[in-house]
Protein backbone atom coordinates (compact mmCIF):
# COMPACT_ATOMS: atom_id res chain seq x y z
CA UNK A 1 0.00 0.00 0.00
CA UNK A 2 1.36 3.39 -1.03
CA UNK A 3 0.23 6.52 0.77
CA UNK A 4 1.38 9.97 -0.24
CA UNK A 5 0.86 12.57 2.43
CA UNK A 6 0.90 16.31 1.97
CA UNK A 7 -0.52 19.09 4.13
CA UNK A 8 -3.55 19.52 1.83
CA UNK A 9 -4.37 15.91 0.87
CA UNK A 10 -3.77 12.21 1.33
CA UNK A 11 -3.97 9.68 -1.52
CA UNK A 12 -4.50 5.97 -0.92
CA UNK A 13 -3.70 3.93 -4.03
CA UNK A 14 -4.91 0.69 -2.46
CA UNK A 15 -8.62 1.26 -3.23
CA UNK A 16 -10.20 -1.53 -5.30
CA UNK A 17 -12.23 -0.80 -8.42
CA UNK A 18 -15.25 -2.68 -6.98
CA UNK A 19 -15.15 -0.50 -3.87
CA UNK A 20 -14.97 2.63 -6.03
CA UNK A 21 -17.91 1.38 -8.16
CA UNK A 22 -20.06 0.64 -5.07
CA UNK A 23 -19.36 4.08 -3.61
CA UNK A 24 -20.14 5.79 -6.93
CA UNK A 25 -23.45 3.90 -7.31
CA UNK A 26 -24.48 4.74 -3.75
CA UNK A 27 -23.60 8.43 -4.24
CA UNK A 28 -25.62 8.51 -7.47
CA UNK A 29 -28.59 6.75 -5.83
CA UNK A 30 -28.44 9.14 -2.87
CA UNK A 31 -28.30 12.13 -5.20
CA UNK A 32 -31.26 10.92 -7.29
CA UNK A 33 -33.32 10.18 -4.18
CA UNK A 34 -32.56 13.60 -2.69
CA UNK A 35 -33.29 15.30 -6.03
CA UNK A 36 -36.66 13.52 -6.34
CA UNK A 37 -37.73 14.56 -2.85
CA UNK A 38 -36.55 18.13 -3.45
CA UNK A 39 -38.60 18.34 -6.66
CA UNK A 40 -41.62 16.82 -4.92
CA UNK A 41 -41.34 19.26 -2.01
CA UNK A 42 -40.96 22.18 -4.42
CA UNK A 43 -44.04 21.10 -6.37
CA UNK A 44 -46.09 20.64 -3.20
CA UNK A 45 -45.03 23.95 -1.67
CA UNK A 46 -45.74 25.93 -4.83
CA UNK A 47 -49.19 24.32 -5.12
CA UNK A 48 -50.08 25.01 -1.50
CA UNK A 49 -49.03 28.65 -1.77
CA UNK A 50 -51.79 29.21 -4.34
CA UNK A 51 -54.37 28.41 -1.67
CA UNK A 52 -52.70 30.11 1.29
CA UNK A 53 -53.69 33.66 0.30
CA UNK A 54 -57.38 34.45 0.76
CA UNK A 55 -59.11 35.82 -2.33
CA UNK A 56 -59.76 39.53 -2.60
CA UNK A 57 -63.19 40.74 -1.58
CA UNK A 58 -65.85 39.91 -4.17
CA UNK A 59 -63.78 37.32 -6.06
CA UNK A 60 -64.01 33.54 -6.14
CA UNK A 61 -61.09 31.43 -4.90
CA UNK A 62 -58.99 29.71 -7.53
CA UNK A 63 -59.73 25.97 -7.66
CA UNK A 64 -57.97 23.40 -9.81
CA UNK A 65 -59.74 21.93 -12.81
CA UNK A 66 -61.23 18.51 -12.20
CA UNK A 67 -59.31 15.59 -13.63
CA UNK A 68 -61.54 14.52 -16.49
CA UNK A 69 -59.93 14.23 -19.91
CA UNK A 70 -56.40 12.77 -19.77
CA UNK A 71 -54.78 9.82 -18.04
CA UNK A 72 -52.87 10.96 -14.95
CA UNK A 73 -49.19 11.83 -15.22
CA UNK A 74 -46.96 9.11 -13.69
CA UNK A 75 -43.47 9.66 -12.24
CA UNK A 76 -41.61 6.55 -11.09
CA UNK A 77 -38.66 7.28 -8.79
CA UNK A 78 -35.31 5.64 -9.53
CA UNK A 79 -36.83 4.13 -12.65
CA UNK A 80 -35.08 1.66 -14.90
CA UNK A 81 -37.58 0.98 -17.65
CA UNK A 82 -40.93 0.60 -15.86
CA UNK A 83 -44.08 2.31 -17.12
CA UNK A 84 -47.57 2.58 -15.67
CA UNK A 85 -50.92 3.73 -17.02
CA UNK A 86 -53.83 4.63 -14.75
CA UNK A 87 -56.88 4.95 -17.04
CA UNK A 88 -58.81 8.19 -16.57
CA UNK A 89 -62.08 6.21 -16.48
CA UNK A 90 -60.89 4.54 -13.24
CA UNK A 91 -60.17 7.97 -11.73
CA UNK A 92 -63.53 9.41 -12.81
CA UNK A 93 -65.40 6.37 -11.45
CA UNK A 94 -63.17 6.34 -8.31
CA UNK A 95 -62.47 2.65 -8.91
CA UNK A 96 -60.00 1.08 -6.47
CA UNK A 97 -57.58 -1.05 -8.51
CA UNK A 98 -54.30 -2.95 -8.48
CA UNK A 99 -51.90 -2.00 -11.29
CA UNK A 100 -48.77 -3.73 -12.58
CA UNK A 101 -45.83 -1.69 -13.79
CA UNK A 102 -44.45 -2.91 -17.12
CA UNK A 103 -41.35 -5.09 -17.23
CA UNK A 104 -38.19 -3.19 -16.38
CA UNK A 105 -34.75 -4.75 -15.99
CA UNK A 106 -36.24 -8.27 -15.92
CA UNK A 107 -38.97 -7.79 -13.30
CA UNK A 108 -42.28 -6.06 -12.56
CA UNK A 109 -43.87 -4.32 -9.56
CA UNK A 110 -47.49 -3.80 -8.52
CA UNK A 111 -49.25 -1.04 -6.65
CA UNK A 112 -52.78 -0.55 -5.43
CA UNK A 113 -54.87 2.61 -5.43
CA UNK A 114 -57.77 2.90 -3.00
CA UNK A 115 -61.08 4.64 -3.58
CA UNK A 116 -59.95 7.58 -1.43
CA UNK A 117 -56.72 7.90 -3.45
CA UNK A 118 -58.79 7.92 -6.65
CA UNK A 119 -60.97 10.67 -5.13
CA UNK A 120 -57.81 12.66 -4.36
CA UNK A 121 -56.67 12.27 -7.98
CA UNK A 122 -60.11 13.21 -9.25
CA UNK A 123 -59.79 16.48 -7.31
CA UNK A 124 -56.64 17.19 -9.37
CA UNK A 125 -54.32 16.59 -6.46
CA UNK A 126 -51.13 14.51 -6.35
CA UNK A 127 -50.63 11.21 -4.55
CA UNK A 128 -47.47 9.20 -3.91
CA UNK A 129 -47.59 5.45 -3.33
CA UNK A 130 -45.03 2.66 -3.06
CA UNK A 131 -44.83 -0.40 -5.29
CA UNK A 132 -44.36 -3.97 -4.18
CA UNK A 133 -40.82 -5.07 -3.28
CA UNK A 134 -39.21 -7.13 -6.09
CA UNK A 135 -35.62 -7.83 -7.15
CA UNK A 136 -34.32 -6.21 -3.97
CA UNK A 137 -36.15 -2.89 -4.26
CA UNK A 138 -39.42 -1.00 -4.61
CA UNK A 139 -40.30 2.31 -6.27
CA UNK A 140 -42.06 5.45 -5.11
CA UNK A 141 -44.69 6.42 -7.71
CA UNK A 142 -46.13 9.95 -7.89
CA UNK A 143 -49.43 10.27 -9.75
CA UNK A 144 -50.93 13.62 -10.75
CA UNK A 145 -54.12 14.41 -12.65
CA UNK A 146 -53.45 16.90 -15.39
CA UNK A 147 -56.87 18.16 -16.30
VENWOUR-V616813 format. One record per pair of residues at least 12 apart in sequence whose C-alpha atoms are under 7 Angstrom apart, sorted by the first residue. I is the first residue (numbers start at 1). GAP is how many residues later the second one is. D is the distance in Angstrom with one decimal. If there is no record, write none. Layout:
# VENWOUR-V616813
<<I | GAP | D> <I | GAP | D>>
This chain:
# VENWOUR-V616813
<<1 | 12 | 6.7> <1 | 13 | 5.5> <2 | 12 | 7.0> <36 | 41 | 7.0> <64 | 60 | 6.4> <65 | 59 | 6.6> <65 | 82 | 5.9> <66 | 56 | 6.2> <66 | 57 | 5.5> <66 | 58 | 5.6> <66 | 81 | 6.0> <67 | 55 | 5.1> <67 | 56 | 6.4> <67 | 57 | 5.3> <67 | 78 | 5.4> <67 | 79 | 6.3> <67 | 80 | 4.4> <68 | 20 | 6.9> <68 | 24 | 6.6> <68 | 79 | 5.9> <69 | 19 | 7.0> <69 | 78 | 6.1> <70 | 18 | 6.1> <70 | 76 | 6.7> <70 | 77 | 6.4> <71 | 15 | 6.2> <71 | 16 | 5.4> <71 | 17 | 4.6> <72 | 14 | 6.4> <72 | 16 | 6.8> <72 | 71 | 6.3> <72 | 72 | 5.3> <72 | 73 | 4.3> <72 | 74 | 6.0> <73 | 70 | 5.7> <73 | 71 | 5.1> <73 | 72 | 6.1> <73 | 73 | 6.6> <74 | 67 | 6.9> <74 | 68 | 5.9> <74 | 69 | 4.8> <74 | 70 | 6.7> <75 | 66 | 5.7> <75 | 67 | 5.1> <75 | 68 | 6.5> <76 | 63 | 6.5> <76 | 64 | 6.1> <76 | 65 | 4.6> <76 | 66 | 6.5> <77 | 62 | 5.8> <77 | 63 | 5.3> <77 | 64 | 6.2> <78 | 61 | 6.8> <80 | 24 | 5.9> <80 | 25 | 6.5> <81 | 23 | 4.4> <81 | 24 | 6.6> <82 | 19 | 5.8> <82 | 20 | 5.1> <82 | 21 | 5.9> <82 | 22 | 4.7> <83 | 18 | 5.5> <83 | 19 | 5.2> <84 | 17 | 5.0> <84 | 18 | 6.5> <91 | 27 | 5.3> <91 | 30 | 6.7> <91 | 31 | 5.8> <92 | 30 | 6.2> <94 | 21 | 5.4> <94 | 24 | 4.9> <94 | 25 | 5.8> <95 | 20 | 5.9> <95 | 23 | 6.8> <96 | 17 | 5.5> <96 | 18 | 4.5> <96 | 19 | 4.7> <96 | 22 | 7.0> <97 | 15 | 5.7> <97 | 16 | 5.5> <97 | 17 | 6.8> <98 | 12 | 6.9> <98 | 13 | 5.7> <98 | 14 | 4.2> <98 | 15 | 6.4> <99 | 12 | 5.4> <99 | 13 | 6.1> <109 | 22 | 5.9> <109 | 23 | 5.4> <109 | 25 | 6.5> <110 | 21 | 5.4> <110 | 22 | 5.4> <111 | 19 | 6.7> <111 | 20 | 4.7> <111 | 21 | 6.2> <121 | 23 | 6.5> <121 | 24 | 5.7> <122 | 23 | 7.0> <124 | 20 | 6.9> <124 | 21 | 5.0> <124 | 22 | 6.8> <125 | 19 | 6.2> <125 | 20 | 6.6> <126 | 16 | 6.9> <126 | 17 | 5.7> <126 | 18 | 4.5> <126 | 19 | 7.0> <127 | 15 | 5.7> <127 | 16 | 5.4> <127 | 17 | 6.7> <128 | 12 | 6.7> <128 | 13 | 5.5> <128 | 14 | 4.3> <128 | 15 | 6.2> <129 | 12 | 5.3> <129 | 13 | 6.6>>
